[in-house]
Amino acid sequence: MVAGRGGAASPAAGTVLGFGVGFGVLTDCTDAFRCTVTACAPCRPAGAWLTGGWAGQGILLLAGVLLAIIGRRRLGPRAVRAGGLAVVGLSVALLVVTTALAVHTY
């Protein structure tokens, strides 16, 4: 059951952290290119990568909540534990990869 809760907590944290990272990356991009909006040409690809990462975190959050519900009902504890660990790993990897890709677009 602990992995099920961790599976829900990690993407939730990833979603919040993703917002913070996105704010920092796009602020850096707009400062570097003297843009007034994040939709300027040099920053548009970075914004797209960050938006994709945020959407992926949302999907992982839903999967984590589903695992937490299944774990709460004590259905398939091994599968819930494995799924929770997979969601945690995917959440961290998604945040790192999409941030790196966003930073390298400008």
C-alpha positions in Angstrom: 0.0 0.0 0.0 2.9 2.3 0.6 4.1 2.1 -3.0 0.6 2.9 -4.1 0.6 6.1 -2.1 4.2 6.9 -3.4 3.0 6.2 -6.9 0.4 9.0 -6.4 2.6 11.4 -4.5 5.6 11.4 -6.9 3.7 12.5 -10.0 1.9 15.1 -7.8 5.2 16.5 -6.8 6.5 16.1 -10.4 3.5 18.2 -11.6 4.3 21.0 -9.1 8.0 20.8 -9.7 7.3 20.8 -13.5 5.5 24.1 -13.1 8.5 25.6 -11.2 11.0 24.2 -13.7 8.9 25.5 -16.6 8.7 28.9 -15.1 12.4 29.0 -14.6 13.3 27.7 -18.0 10.9 30.0 -19.9 12.0 33.0 -17.8 15.6 32.2 -18.8 14.7 31.8 -22.4 12.7 35.1 -22.6 15.5 36.9 -20.8 18.2 35.5 -23.1 16.3 36.5 -26.3 14.7 39.6 -24.9 11.2 38.3 -25.7 8.2 39.7 -23.9 6.1 36.5 -24.3 7.0 32.8 -24.1 5.5 32.2 -27.5 8.3 34.1 -29.3 10.1 32.0 -31.9 13.2 30.9 -29.9 11.2 30.0 -26.8 8.2 28.2 -28.5 9.9 24.7 -28.7 11.0 24.9 -25.1 7.4 25.7 -24.1 6.2 22.7 -26.1 8.6 20.3 -24.4 7.6 21.6 -21.0 3.9 21.4 -21.8 4.4 17.8 -23.0 6.2 17.0 -19.8 3.5 18.5 -17.7 0.8 16.6 -19.6 2.8 13.4 -19.0 3.0 14.1 -15.3 -0.8 14.5 -15.3 -1.2 11.1 -16.9 1.2 9.6 -14.3 -0.7 11.3 -11.5 -3.9 9.7 -12.7 -2.1 6.3 -12.8 -0.8 6.9 -9.3 -4.2 7.7 -8.0 -5.6 4.6 -9.6 -2.9 2.5 -8.0 -3.5 4.1 -4.6 -7.2 3.2 -4.9 -6.4 -0.3 -5.9 -3.9 -0.6 -3.1 -6.4 0.7 -0.6 -8.7 -2.1 -1.5 -5.8 -4.6 -1.2 -6.2 -5.9 -4.7 -3.0 -7.4 -6.1 -0.5 -5.9 -3.6 2.5 -7.0 -5.6 1.2 -5.5 -8.8 0.4 -2.3 -7.0 3.8 -2.1 -5.5 5.5 -2.7 -8.8 3.2 -0.2 -10.6 3.9 2.4 -7.9 7.6 2.0 -8.2 7.3 2.2 -12.0 5.2 5.4 -11.8 7.8 7.0 -9.5 10.7 6.2 -11.8 8.8 7.4 -14.9 7.8 10.6 -13.1 11.4 11.5 -12.3 12.7 10.4 -15.7 10.0 12.4 -17.5 10.8 15.6 -15.5 14.6 15.3 -16.2 14.3 14.4 -19.9 11.7 17.0 -20.8 13.6 19.7 -18.9 16.9 18.8 -20.6 15.2 18.8 -24.0 13.5 22.2 -23.3 16.8 23.8 -22.2 18.6 22.5 -25.3 16.1 24.0 -27.8 17.3 27.6 -27.3 
